[in-house]
Amino acid sequence: MSRPVTLLCLALLGAAFYIYALASGNVLLGLAVKPIPVLALIYWLSTAEPTPYQRWIIIGLGFSLLGDILLAVPGDLFVFGLAAFLCAHLAYLRSYLGEARQLAPAALLGSAIVGALLLGLLVSSGLGELLIPVTVYALAISAMLWRALACGGLAALGAVSFVFSDSLIGIDRFVSPFGAAQYLIIIAYWLGQWAIAASAYTRQPAKALIQSAAGQEKTG
């Protein structure tokens, strides 16, 4: 079995156990298995010859991993988790800026509208002392979405899925909680992270891709 397939199976197994932990209310199991999918993505990218784009994506995944843990730990660590994911989005933003510098006005307008609508909805519901942190986060994720859309492909798909997941978090936490939120949030989040990581993997140098393919043939 090739390494990517092994990592995919590991990630899916961790995801399945986490979904079970959510359904059963098993906090300790959830804390233990929630990081597995993102850890698998980090390892997947770390085995390739790194490019500057990949390095920043790995850094973003690392901050995301920290955010996963902080949000899974019992207690109200929401602000700390928010800060970790803020750093993740800034790392992704840096990686996208290295790939595309064009203005992309349509992407800018769409991202600004999405960010403004979501922030307006949250503010109208009352954020209290979280107003400033949530506003800063909304600006960062909107900028990340803009540059991801400018890059296109898997980067854009991952960013859209990530923004959708974060939007559901905001709606469920501050506007109107709903039963399926935690499942939709985590599934959209994992899909987003996978697409973002895959966008970095497909940007491997040609030499690294050839070596990776040769290694898979030997171990397959």
N, CA, C and O of each residue as an XYZ file, in Angstrom:
880
protein
N       0.849     -1.200      0.000
C       0.000      0.000      0.000
C       0.880      1.243      0.000
O       1.802      1.339      0.810
N       0.615      2.203     -0.897
C       1.434      3.404     -0.993
C       1.213      4.308      0.216
O       0.198      4.227      0.908
N       2.205      5.175      0.444
C       2.136      6.063      1.611
C       0.912      6.978      1.579
O       0.230      7.089      2.597
N       0.594      7.649      0.442
C      -0.600      8.501      0.435
C      -1.878      7.746      0.775
O      -2.739      8.270      1.482
N      -2.009      6.515      0.274
C      -3.213      5.729      0.570
C      -3.261      5.371      2.049
O      -4.323      5.409      2.669
N      -2.103      5.022      2.612
C      -2.037      4.710      4.040
C      -2.447      5.912      4.881
O      -3.214      5.781      5.835
N      -1.928      7.090      4.519
C      -2.267      8.307      5.256
C      -3.741      8.662      5.102
O      -4.376      9.140      6.041
N      -4.284      8.420      3.893
C      -5.705      8.675      3.668
C      -6.558      7.774      4.561
O      -7.529      8.223      5.170
N      -6.184      6.511      4.627
C      -6.931      5.572      5.478
C      -6.843      5.976      6.942
O      -7.828      5.899      7.677
N      -5.653      6.409      7.361
C      -5.473      6.862      8.744
C      -6.333      8.087      9.029
O      -6.969      8.179     10.079
N      -6.347      9.027      8.087
C      -7.149     10.240      8.265
C      -8.633      9.917      8.333
O      -9.353     10.465      9.167
N      -9.096      9.025      7.455
C     -10.511      8.647      7.450
C     -10.887      7.902      8.729
O     -11.988      8.071      9.255
N      -9.969      7.082      9.220
C     -10.233      6.366     10.469
C     -10.348      7.343     11.633
O     -11.252      7.232     12.461
N      -9.421      8.303     11.690
C      -9.491      9.321     12.735
C     -10.766     10.138     12.636
O     -11.385     10.455     13.651
N     -11.166     10.484     11.404
C     -12.398     11.245     11.203
C     -13.615     10.448     11.661
O     -14.516     10.991     12.301
N     -13.636      9.165     11.333
C     -14.773      8.324     11.725
C     -14.882      8.227     13.241
O     -15.980      8.306     13.793
N     -13.759      8.058     13.909
C     -13.774      7.979     15.368
C     -14.207      9.308     15.985
O     -14.885      9.333     17.013
N     -13.807     10.419     15.345
C     -14.210     11.716     15.890
C     -15.711     11.934     15.729
O     -16.369     12.443     16.636
N     -16.246     11.553     14.585
C     -17.693     11.662     14.387
C     -18.431     10.816     15.428
O     -19.450     11.232     15.980
N     -17.896      9.629     15.678
C     -18.493      8.770     16.718
C     -18.404      9.449     18.091
O     -19.350      9.399     18.876
N     -17.257     10.085     18.371
C     -17.088     10.765     19.656
C     -18.095     11.900     19.808
O     -18.640     12.111     20.891
N     -18.342     12.631     18.717
C     -19.352     13.683     18.770
C     -20.733     13.119     19.060
O     -21.475     13.651     19.885
N     -21.069     12.036     18.372
C     -22.397     11.442     18.524
C     -22.605     10.859     19.913
O     -23.710     10.896     20.454
N     -21.530     10.320     20.486
C     -21.648      9.652     21.794
C     -21.310     10.577     22.962
O     -21.480     10.204     24.122
N     -20.834     11.779     22.655
C     -20.472     12.711     23.713
C     -19.213     12.326     24.456
O     -19.029     12.724     25.607
N     -18.328     11.545     23.812
C     -17.088     11.097     24.439
C     -16.006     12.150     24.211
O     -15.356     12.166     23.165
N     -15.819     13.017     25.185
C     -14.906     14.151     25.046
C     -13.453     13.695     24.918
O     -12.709     14.212     24.085
N     -13.053     12.728     25.740
C     -11.660     12.270     25.716
C     -11.309     11.611     24.388
O     -10.224     11.835     23.851
N     -12.211     10.805     23.863
C     -11.971     10.179     22.562
C     -11.874     11.257     21.480
O     -11.007     11.201     20.607
N     -12.772     12.231     21.551
C     -12.740     13.310     20.576
C     -11.426     14.070     20.612
O     -10.870     14.400     19.564
N     -10.922     14.352     21.813
C      -9.653     15.064     21.963
C      -8.499     14.243     21.407
O      -7.558     14.791     20.833
N      -8.575     12.918     21.581
C      -7.487     12.043     21.139
C      -7.430     11.898     19.621
O      -6.343     11.834     19.047
N      -8.591     11.847     18.963
C      -8.603     11.524     17.528
C      -8.813     12.737     16.617
O      -8.538     12.653     15.420
N      -9.288     13.845     17.150
C      -9.556     15.007     16.291
C      -8.331     15.488     15.513
O      -8.471     15.885     14.356
N      -7.129     15.464     16.112
C      -5.963     15.965     15.365
C      -5.484     15.044     14.241
O      -4.688     15.474     13.407
N      -5.941     13.794     14.194
C      -5.369     12.808     13.274
C      -5.467     13.221     11.804
O      -4.460     13.134     11.100
N      -6.631     13.668     11.300
C      -6.692     14.035      9.880
C      -5.700     15.125      9.485
O      -5.052     15.019      8.444
N      -5.572     16.166     10.296
C      -4.643     17.247      9.961
C      -3.195     16.789     10.134
O      -2.326     17.188      9.359
N      -2.928     15.960     11.136
C      -1.584     15.400     11.286
C      -1.186     14.594     10.055
O      -0.043     14.660      9.602
N      -2.131     13.838      9.521
C      -1.864     13.050      8.322
C      -1.530     13.964      7.145
O      -0.636     13.654      6.357
N      -2.240     15.087      7.018
C      -1.955     16.035      5.943
C      -0.573     16.658      6.097
O       0.151     16.827      5.116
N      -0.208     17.000      7.334
C       1.111     17.582      7.582
C       2.202     16.599      7.189
O       3.170     16.969      6.526
N       2.045     15.351      7.597
C       3.043     14.337      7.263
C       3.111     14.112      5.761
O       4.194     13.944      5.201
N       1.963     14.109      5.117
C       1.894     13.925      3.663
C       2.719     14.984      2.940
O       3.503     14.662      2.047
N       2.543     16.248      3.326
C       3.286     17.320      2.682
C       4.753     17.328      3.087
O       5.611     17.723      2.297
N       5.049     16.895      4.314
C       6.417     16.933      4.813
C       7.321     15.915      4.133
O       8.544     16.050      4.174
N       6.731     14.895      3.505
C       7.537     13.872      2.846
C       8.018     14.318      1.472
O       8.866     13.656      0.875
N       7.496     15.419      0.964
C       7.872     15.908     -0.359
C       8.960     16.973     -0.232
O       9.148     17.562      0.832
N       9.668     17.208     -1.327
C      10.656     18.285     -1.351
C       9.912     19.613     -1.261
O       9.125     19.943     -2.148
N      10.154     20.377     -0.198
C       9.306     21.548      0.056
C       9.583     22.716     -0.883
O      10.718     22.946     -1.301
N       8.532     23.435     -1.201
C       8.619     24.717     -1.900
C       8.164     25.778     -0.897
O       7.569     25.434      0.124
N       8.429     27.061     -1.164
C       7.936     28.101     -0.244
C       6.421     28.024     -0.040
O       5.936     28.232      1.072
N       5.679     27.728     -1.099
C       4.225     27.577     -0.983
C       3.882     26.461     -0.007
O       3.038     26.635      0.872
N       4.535     25.323     -0.162
C       4.252     24.182      0.706
C       4.629     24.462      2.152
O       3.922     24.053      3.073
N       5.745     25.161      2.352
C       6.168     25.461      3.724
C       5.115     26.286      4.452
O       4.802     26.019      5.613
N       4.568     27.290      3.768
C       3.554     28.120      4.415
C       2.255     27.346      4.649
O       1.562     27.570      5.641
N       1.931     26.439      3.732
C       0.739     25.611      3.944
C       0.950     24.692      5.143
O       0.035     24.504      5.945
N       2.137     24.120      5.275
C       2.431     23.264      6.428
C       2.345     24.064      7.726
O       1.814     23.578      8.725
N       2.868     25.290      7.711
C       2.760     26.153      8.887
C       1.294     26.413      9.220
O       0.894     26.366     10.383
N       0.495     26.690      8.182
C      -0.938     26.894      8.406
C      -1.613     25.668      8.982
O      -2.459     25.779      9.869
N      -1.244     24.501      8.483
C      -1.803     23.258      9.024
C      -1.374     23.060     10.473
O      -2.146     22.560     11.292
N      -0.136     23.453     10.789
C       0.330     23.340     12.173
C      -0.487     24.202     13.124
O      -0.865     23.754     14.206
N      -0.759     25.442     12.719
C      -1.597     26.310     13.557
C      -3.030     25.775     13.624
O      -3.694     25.892     14.653
N      -3.499     25.189     12.525
C      -4.839     24.590     12.533
C      -4.902     23.430     13.520
O      -5.890     23.257     14.234
N      -3.832     22.639     13.547
C      -3.757     21.526     14.497
C      -3.844     22.036     15.930
O      -4.549     21.464     16.762
N      -3.119     23.122     16.212
C      -3.189     23.723     17.543
C      -4.608     24.199     17.835
O      -5.115     24.007     18.941
N      -5.251     24.822     16.843
C      -6.630     25.273     17.028
C      -7.583     24.125     17.277
O      -8.486     24.232     18.107
N      -7.388     23.014     16.556
C      -8.217     21.830     16.775
C      -8.150     21.376     18.229
O      -9.170     21.083     18.853
N      -6.937     21.325     18.752
C      -6.742     20.848     20.126
C      -7.359     21.815     21.124
O      -8.030     21.398     22.068
N      -7.131     23.110     20.915
C      -7.660     24.110     21.851
C      -9.184     24.094     21.892
O      -9.774     24.261     22.959
N      -9.822     23.896     20.750
C     -11.282     23.884     20.714
C     -11.867     22.574     21.222
O     -13.042     22.512     21.586
N     -11.037     21.515     21.247
C     -11.526     20.222     21.728
C     -11.337     20.055     23.233
O     -12.020     19.249     23.864
N     -10.402     20.824     23.809
C     -10.145     20.725     25.247
C     -11.351     21.256     26.020
O     -11.879     22.315     25.679
N     -11.795     20.542     27.052
C     -12.919     21.031     27.863
C     -12.611     22.409     28.457
O     -11.493     22.668     28.900
N     -13.593     23.265     28.459
C     -13.399     24.631     28.924
C     -13.576     25.603     27.778
O     -13.572     25.199     26.615
N     -13.729     26.860     28.086
C     -13.974     27.868     27.060
C     -12.644     28.456     26.582
O     -12.187     29.481     27.087
N     -12.035     27.790     25.604
C     -10.787     28.259     25.013
C     -11.038     28.799     23.601
O     -10.148     28.775     22.751
N     -12.247     29.279     23.364
C     -12.634     29.715     22.029
C     -11.706     30.804     21.498
O     -11.291     30.746     20.340
N     -11.377     31.788     22.320
C     -10.541     32.903     21.868
C      -9.153     32.410     21.476
O      -8.581     32.872     20.489
N      -8.611     31.469     22.251
C      -7.287     30.933     21.942
C      -7.330     30.102     20.659
O      -6.409     30.155     19.843
N      -8.408     29.336     20.493
C      -8.576     28.599     19.246
C      -8.722     29.535     18.066
O      -8.188     29.282     16.987
N      -9.453     30.626     18.280
C      -9.628     31.632     17.232
C      -8.279     32.228     16.834
O      -8.011     32.444     15.652
N      -7.433     32.491     17.831
C      -6.110     33.056     17.557
C      -5.250     32.079     16.758
O      -4.518     32.488     15.857
N      -5.337     30.791     17.087
C      -4.557     29.786     16.359
C      -4.999     29.708     14.902
O      -4.163     29.636     14.001
N      -6.293     29.722     14.671
C      -6.790     29.660     13.295
C      -6.548     30.975     12.553
O      -6.404     30.978     11.330
N      -6.503     32.084     13.280
C      -6.119     33.349     12.657
C      -4.706     33.240     12.076
O      -4.457     33.654     10.943
N      -3.798     32.684     12.858
C      -2.421     32.486     12.376
C      -2.400     31.521     11.193
O      -1.606     31.693     10.268
N      -3.266     30.509     11.216
C      -3.342     29.571     10.096
C      -3.761     30.290      8.822
O      -3.179     30.070      7.760
N      -4.760     31.141      8.926
C      -5.234     31.866      7.741
C      -4.178     32.845      7.228
O      -4.051     33.043      6.020
N      -3.434     33.447      8.128
C      -2.361     34.347      7.699
C      -1.260     33.571      6.976
O      -0.674     34.069      6.015
N      -0.983     32.353      7.439
C       0.009     31.520      6.756
C      -0.482     31.117      5.369
O       0.281     31.139      4.403
N      -1.750     30.751      5.276
C      -2.323     30.416      3.965
C      -2.304     31.642      3.054
O      -1.989     31.544      1.868
N      -2.642     32.786      3.620
C      -2.627     34.029      2.847
C      -1.232     34.292      2.273
O      -1.085     34.675      1.112
N      -0.218     34.081      3.107
C       1.167     34.273      2.642
C       1.508     33.311      1.505
O       2.168     33.696      0.541
N       1.065     32.082      1.616
C       1.356     31.118      0.558
C       0.674     31.508     -0.744
O       1.274     31.387     -1.812
N      -0.564     31.973     -0.675
C      -1.298     32.355     -1.887
C      -0.701     33.607     -2.523
O      -0.672     33.729     -3.748
N      -0.223     34.538     -1.696
C       0.388     35.751     -2.232
C       1.653     35.434     -3.020
O       2.023     36.165     -3.939
N       2.311     34.342     -2.655
C       3.498     33.932     -3.383
C       3.192     33.312     -4.725
O       4.081     33.171     -5.564
N       1.930     32.934     -4.939
C       1.531     32.281     -6.183
C       0.858     33.237     -7.165
O       1.019     33.100     -8.377
N       0.117     34.190     -6.649
C      -0.639     35.098     -7.523
C      -0.693     36.481     -6.894
O      -1.135     36.637     -5.756
N      -0.243     37.480     -7.636
C      -0.233     38.856     -7.130
C      -1.230     39.754     -7.846
O      -1.358     40.928     -7.499
N      -1.944     39.222     -8.844
C      -2.897     40.061     -9.560
C      -4.039     40.484     -8.635
O      -4.344     39.796     -7.662
N      -4.662     41.614     -8.944
C      -5.707     42.158     -8.074
C      -6.907     41.224     -7.960
O      -7.462     41.069     -6.872
N      -7.318     40.601     -9.060
C      -8.487     39.712     -9.093
C      -9.705     40.425     -8.495
O     -10.193     40.016     -7.442
N     -10.203     41.481     -9.145
C     -11.289     42.294     -8.572
C     -12.561     41.511     -8.292
O     -13.241     41.781     -7.302
N     -12.901     40.541     -9.146
C     -14.116     39.762     -8.893
C     -13.976     38.946     -7.611
O     -14.909     38.871     -6.811
N     -12.800     38.334     -7.420
C     -12.544     37.570     -6.194
C     -12.546     38.484     -4.978
O     -13.056     38.118     -3.919
N     -11.972     39.681     -5.133
C     -11.947     40.655     -4.035
C     -13.360     41.069     -3.649
O     -13.694     41.119     -2.465
N     -14.189     41.366     -4.641
C     -15.554     41.793     -4.369
C     -16.351     40.678     -3.706
O     -17.055     40.911     -2.723
N     -16.241     39.465     -4.244
C     -16.981     38.340     -3.670
C     -16.566     38.060     -2.243
O     -17.416     37.823     -1.385
N     -15.258     38.085     -1.974
C     -14.761     37.826     -0.623
C     -15.197     38.917      0.344
O     -15.549     38.638      1.490
N     -15.173     40.164     -0.124
C     -15.587     41.284      0.721
C     -17.069     41.189      1.069
O     -17.467     41.468      2.200
N     -17.876     40.798      0.097
C     -19.314     40.668      0.345
C     -19.588     39.554      1.347
O     -20.368     39.729      2.284
N     -18.944     38.408      1.143
C     -19.135     37.271      2.061
C     -18.716     37.663      3.478
O     -19.447     37.423      4.439
N     -17.521     38.274      3.596
C     -17.029     38.669      4.916
C     -17.926     39.702      5.583
O     -18.197     39.612      6.780
N     -18.387     40.680      4.817
C     -19.235     41.738      5.376
C     -20.587     41.195      5.824
O     -21.086     41.563      6.887
N     -21.184     40.313      5.004
C     -22.483     39.736      5.357
C     -22.387     38.902      6.633
O     -23.223     39.013      7.529
N     -21.345     38.061      6.694
C     -21.201     37.203      7.871
C     -20.917     38.023      9.117
O     -21.512     37.786     10.168
N     -20.003     38.994      9.005
C     -19.673     39.819     10.165
C     -20.877     40.646     10.602
O     -21.124     40.806     11.797
N     -21.625     41.173      9.633
C     -22.823     41.931      9.980
C     -23.837     41.083     10.718
O     -24.467     41.550     11.667
N     -24.003     39.828     10.285
C     -24.931     38.916     10.949
C     -24.498     38.644     12.381
O     -25.319     38.647     13.298
N     -23.201     38.407     12.569
C     -22.693     38.104     13.907
C     -22.782     39.324     14.823
O     -23.156     39.201     15.989
N     -22.440     40.495     14.298
C     -22.486     41.713     15.110
C     -23.913     42.021     15.536
O     -24.157     42.434     16.669
N     -24.858     41.815     14.615
C     -26.261     42.085     14.938
C     -26.791     41.147     16.014
O     -27.764     41.466     16.697
N     -26.151     39.989     16.165
C     -26.583     39.027     17.188
C     -25.944     39.296     18.538
O     -26.328     38.703     19.546
N     -24.957     40.201     18.556
C     -24.315     40.570     19.813
C     -23.069     39.749     20.091
O     -23.167     38.585     20.480
N     -21.884     40.347     19.895
C     -20.626     39.640     20.146
C     -19.993     40.039     21.478
O     -19.124     39.340     21.997
N     -20.434     41.158     22.018
C     -19.889     41.589     23.302
C     -18.390     41.814     23.234
O     -17.905     42.511     22.342
N     -17.651     41.227     24.172
C     -16.200     41.412     24.248
C     -15.457     40.699     23.118
O     -14.258     40.908     22.932
N     -16.167     39.862     22.366
C     -15.536     39.158     21.249
C     -15.599     39.959     19.943
O     -15.148     39.483     18.901
N     -16.154     41.162     19.996
C     -16.325     41.956     18.783
C     -14.999     42.177     18.047
O     -14.917     41.949     16.841
N     -13.972     42.617     18.762
C     -12.694     42.919     18.111
C     -12.017     41.651     17.591
O     -11.610     41.627     16.430
N     -11.876     40.576     18.418
C     -11.242     39.358     17.897
C     -11.971     38.776     16.690
O     -11.328     38.346     15.732
N     -13.296     38.755     16.721
C     -14.059     38.186     15.617
C     -13.933     39.062     14.369
O     -13.866     38.544     13.255
N     -13.900     40.384     14.548
C     -13.740     41.293     13.409
C     -12.383     41.090     12.744
O     -12.290     41.018     11.518
N     -11.336     40.998     13.550
C      -9.985     40.767     13.005
C      -9.941     39.435     12.263
O      -9.364     39.330     11.180
N     -10.558     38.423     12.861
C     -10.586     37.100     12.228
C     -11.341     37.152     10.901
O     -10.903     36.561      9.914
N     -12.468     37.856     10.874
C     -13.261     37.966      9.650
C     -12.475     38.653      8.540
O     -12.566     38.262      7.376
N     -11.707     39.672      8.896
C     -10.877     40.355      7.904
C      -9.803     39.423      7.354
O      -9.531     39.411      6.154
N      -9.194     38.641      8.252
C      -8.124     37.732      7.829
C      -8.649     36.626      6.929
O      -8.035     36.315      5.908
N      -9.770     36.030      7.292
C     -10.285     34.924      6.487
C     -10.843     35.439      5.156
O     -10.816     34.720      4.157
N     -11.341     36.658      5.134
C     -11.808     37.245      3.876
C     -10.631     37.500      2.939
O     -10.722     37.260      1.735
N      -9.523     37.989      3.502
C      -8.322     38.206      2.691
C      -7.776     36.877      2.175
O      -7.361     36.778      1.020
N      -7.779     35.863      3.027
C      -7.335     34.538      2.601
C      -8.195     34.005      1.472
O      -7.680     33.454      0.499
N      -9.513     34.169      1.601
C     -10.433     33.713      0.558
C     -10.168     34.445     -0.757
O     -10.164     33.834     -1.826
N      -9.949     35.746     -0.670
C      -9.666     36.548     -1.869
C      -8.459     36.012     -2.631
O      -8.526     35.787     -3.839
N      -7.350     35.809     -1.907
C      -6.143     35.366     -2.580
C      -6.245     33.910     -3.049
O      -5.649     33.545     -4.062
N      -6.990     33.085     -2.324
C      -7.193     31.698     -2.757
C      -8.003     31.653     -4.046
O      -7.698     30.878     -4.952
N      -9.035     32.486     -4.122
C      -9.837     32.552     -5.351
C      -8.998     33.069     -6.513
O      -9.192     32.657     -7.656
N      -8.072     33.964     -6.221
C      -7.177     34.463     -7.266
C      -6.265     33.353     -7.780
O      -5.919     33.328     -8.961
N      -5.873     32.433     -6.892
C      -5.040     31.297     -7.308
C      -5.860     30.269     -8.087
O      -5.360     29.654     -9.029
N      -7.122     30.086     -7.688
C      -7.994     29.141     -8.361
C      -7.710     27.700     -7.967
O      -6.896     27.441     -7.081
N      -8.382     26.765     -8.623
C      -8.151     25.336     -8.417
C      -8.459     24.861     -7.014
O      -9.416     25.310     -6.383
N      -7.629     23.941     -6.532
C      -7.832     23.335     -5.216
C      -7.690     24.358     -4.097
O      -8.356     24.247     -3.068
N      -6.831     25.348     -4.289
C      -6.684     26.388     -3.266
C      -8.005     27.116     -3.053
O      -8.405     27.360     -1.915
N      -8.680     27.462     -4.140
C      -9.969     28.150     -4.050
C     -11.022     27.246     -3.421
O     -11.789     27.678     -2.560
N     -11.055     25.987     -3.856
C     -12.020     25.040     -3.294
C     -11.817     24.871     -1.795
O     -12.784     24.859     -1.034
N     -10.558     24.740     -1.367
C     -10.271     24.586      0.055
C     -10.670     25.795      0.866
O     -11.229     25.662      1.955
N     -10.385     26.988      0.337
C     -10.727     28.210      1.057
C     -12.233     28.380      1.192
O     -12.725     28.770      2.252
N     -12.963     28.090      0.126
C     -14.425     28.205      0.169
C     -14.999     27.247      1.218
O     -15.883     27.621      1.988
N     -14.498     26.028      1.241
C     -14.982     25.052      2.210
C     -14.637     25.474      3.635
O     -15.444     25.310      4.551
N     -13.435     26.019      3.818
C     -13.001     26.481      5.146
C     -13.886     27.638      5.610
O     -14.330     27.665      6.758
N     -14.136     28.584      4.720
C     -14.986     29.733      5.072
C     -16.401     29.264      5.410
O     -17.025     29.779      6.338
N     -16.904     28.290      4.655
C     -18.228     27.742      4.948
C     -18.258     27.128      6.347
O     -19.211     27.332      7.098
N     -17.214     26.379      6.691
C     -17.132     25.762      8.021
C     -17.111     26.825      9.115
O     -17.842     26.726     10.101
N     -16.262     27.851      8.934
C     -16.174     28.909      9.937
C     -17.468     29.712     10.045
O     -17.831     30.170     11.128
N     -18.160     29.879      8.919
C     -19.440     30.586      8.942
C     -20.466     29.824      9.776
O     -21.242     30.412     10.529
N     -20.449     28.502      9.622
C     -21.363     27.682     10.416
C     -21.040     27.767     11.902
O     -21.939     27.761     12.742
N     -19.740     27.845     12.221
C     -19.360     27.998     13.633
C     -19.950     29.283     14.193
O     -20.538     29.288     15.275
N     -19.787     30.384     13.441
C     -20.307     31.659     13.904
C     -21.816     31.654     14.063
O     -22.347     32.163     15.050
N     -22.502     31.077     13.087
C     -23.971     31.031     13.151
C     -24.432     30.165     14.316
O     -25.342     30.541     15.055
N     -23.802     29.007     14.477
C     -24.204     28.089     15.549
C     -23.898     28.669     16.925
O     -24.669     28.470     17.864
N     -22.783     29.382     17.056
C     -22.373     29.886     18.371
C     -23.068     31.192     18.743
O     -23.434     31.393     19.901
N     -23.253     32.084     17.764
C     -23.712     33.437     18.094
C     -25.112     33.772     17.600
O     -25.736     34.700     18.115
N     -25.620     33.038     16.615
C     -26.895     33.417     16.005
C     -28.002     32.449     16.386
O     -28.919     32.804     17.126
N     -27.916     31.230     15.881
C     -28.978     30.249     16.123
C     -28.406     28.833     16.100
O     -28.167     28.290     15.021
N     -28.182     28.228     17.256
C     -27.627     26.871     17.307
C     -28.554     25.870     16.621
O     -29.777     25.974     16.720
N     -27.963     24.905     15.928
C     -28.769     23.848     15.316
C     -28.041     22.510     15.438
O     -26.811     22.462     15.472
N     -28.810     21.436     15.504
C     -28.298     20.123     15.869
C     -27.190     19.579     14.989
O     -26.240     18.980     15.493
N     -27.294     19.777     13.685
C     -26.322     19.179     12.762
C     -25.058     20.017     12.610
O     -24.160     19.652     11.851
N     -24.983     21.131     13.322
C     -23.883     22.072     13.110
C     -22.518     21.428     13.291
O     -21.642     21.590     12.442
N     -22.324     20.700     14.384
C     -20.995     20.182     14.674
C     -20.521     19.195     13.621
O     -19.323     19.096     13.358
N     -21.450     18.465     13.016
C     -21.069     17.508     11.968
C     -20.758     18.227     10.657
O     -19.768     17.913      9.996
N     -21.585     19.173     10.286
C     -21.350     19.924      9.055
C     -20.069     20.748      9.151
O     -19.320     20.861      8.181
N     -19.826     21.321     10.324
C     -18.637     22.144     10.534
C     -17.366     21.331     10.332
O     -16.471     21.753      9.600
N     -17.279     20.178     10.969
C     -16.030     19.412     10.916
C     -15.819     18.783      9.546
O     -14.683     18.686      9.082
N     -16.896     18.353      8.891
C     -16.747     17.744      7.557
C     -16.284     18.794      6.550
O     -15.377     18.538      5.758
N     -16.904     19.978      6.578
C     -16.486     21.055      5.677
C     -15.051     21.486      5.974
O     -14.287     21.798      5.061
N     -14.698     21.501      7.246
C     -13.340     21.873      7.659
C     -12.308     20.889      7.126
O     -11.288     21.297      6.571
N     -12.566     19.603      7.292
C     -11.617     18.601      6.796
C     -11.497     18.644      5.278
O     -10.399     18.521      4.735
N     -12.619     18.819      4.596
C     -12.573     18.924      3.137
C     -11.744     20.137      2.705
O     -10.964     20.069      1.755
N     -11.932     21.240      3.422
C     -11.170     22.442      3.120
C      -9.681     22.248      3.333
O      -8.872     22.635      2.490
N      -9.320     21.653      4.451
C      -7.910     21.421      4.739
C      -7.291     20.450      3.731
O      -6.151     20.633      3.304
N      -8.055     19.412      3.352
C      -7.536     18.475      2.355
C      -7.264     19.189      1.036
O      -6.202     19.002      0.442
N      -8.210     20.005      0.570
C      -8.041     20.694     -0.708
C      -6.864     21.664     -0.649
O      -6.107     21.773     -1.613
N      -6.701     22.367      0.469
C      -5.581     23.289      0.620
C      -4.257     22.532      0.589
O      -3.314     22.946     -0.085
N      -4.189     21.408      1.329
C      -2.977     20.596      1.329
C      -2.703     20.012     -0.055
O      -1.557     19.965     -0.501
N      -3.768     19.567     -0.732
C      -3.604     18.994     -2.068
C      -3.110     20.046     -3.054
O      -2.358     19.730     -3.976
N      -3.528     21.293     -2.866
C      -3.048     22.359     -3.754
C      -1.546     22.541     -3.599
O      -0.855     22.898     -4.554
N      -1.036     22.294     -2.381
C       0.405     22.388     -2.157
C       1.123     21.168     -2.704
O       2.215     21.288     -3.260
N       0.527     20.004     -2.554
C       1.159     18.766     -3.026
C       1.313     18.778     -4.540
O       2.324     18.311     -5.063
N       0.334     19.300     -5.237
C       0.402     19.335     -6.697
C       1.385     20.378     -7.200
O       1.675     20.433     -8.395
N       1.905     21.210     -6.293
C       2.905     22.200     -6.680
C       4.315     21.716     -6.365
O       5.245     22.522     -6.332
N       4.491     20.412     -6.133
C       5.834     19.870     -5.931
C       6.694     20.104     -7.171
O       6.177     20.120     -8.288
N       8.000     20.286     -6.983
C       8.886     20.343     -8.137
C       8.817     19.036     -8.920
O       8.558     17.982     -8.340
N       9.046     19.095    -10.227
C       8.963     17.902    -11.073
C       9.857     16.784    -10.555
O       9.468     15.616    -10.585
N      11.052     17.129    -10.079
C      11.975     16.115     -9.566
C      11.368     15.366     -8.394
O      11.486     14.144     -8.304
N      10.715     16.099     -7.491
C      10.111     15.470     -6.315
C       8.963     14.561     -6.718
O       8.792     13.489     -6.138
N       8.168     14.974     -7.710
C       7.057     14.145     -8.163
C       7.550     12.840     -8.764
O       6.962     11.784     -8.533
N       8.644     12.911     -9.544
C       9.201     11.705    -10.148
C       9.730     10.761     -9.067
O       9.497      9.554     -9.123
N      10.441     11.314     -8.090
C      10.973     10.494     -7.009
C       9.857      9.877     -6.183
O       9.963      8.723     -5.766
N       8.780     10.634     -5.938
C       7.653     10.121     -5.176
C       6.973      8.980     -5.910
O       6.620      7.966     -5.308
N       6.788      9.149     -7.221
C       6.147      8.098     -8.017
C       7.002      6.846     -8.047
O       6.482      5.733     -7.968
N       8.340      7.025     -8.162
C       9.233      5.873     -8.196
C       9.195      5.133     -6.856
O       9.218      3.903     -6.816
N       9.136      5.895     -5.763
C       9.083      5.264     -4.439
C       7.804      4.485     -4.245
O       7.814      3.421     -3.627
N       6.683      5.006     -4.771
C       5.409      4.318     -4.627
C       5.401      3.014     -5.437
O       4.795      2.026     -5.022
N       6.078      3.015     -6.598
C       6.134      1.801     -7.408
C       6.902      0.711     -6.694
O       6.544     -0.464     -6.774
N       7.970      1.102     -5.987
C       8.782      0.130     -5.269
C       8.053     -0.454     -4.066
O       8.223     -1.629     -3.740
N       7.235      0.377     -3.404
C       6.545     -0.092     -2.198
C       5.161     -0.619     -2.490
O       4.529     -1.206     -1.612
N       4.664     -0.421     -3.727
C       3.314     -0.831     -4.073
C       3.168     -2.317     -4.264
O       2.074     -2.797     -4.560
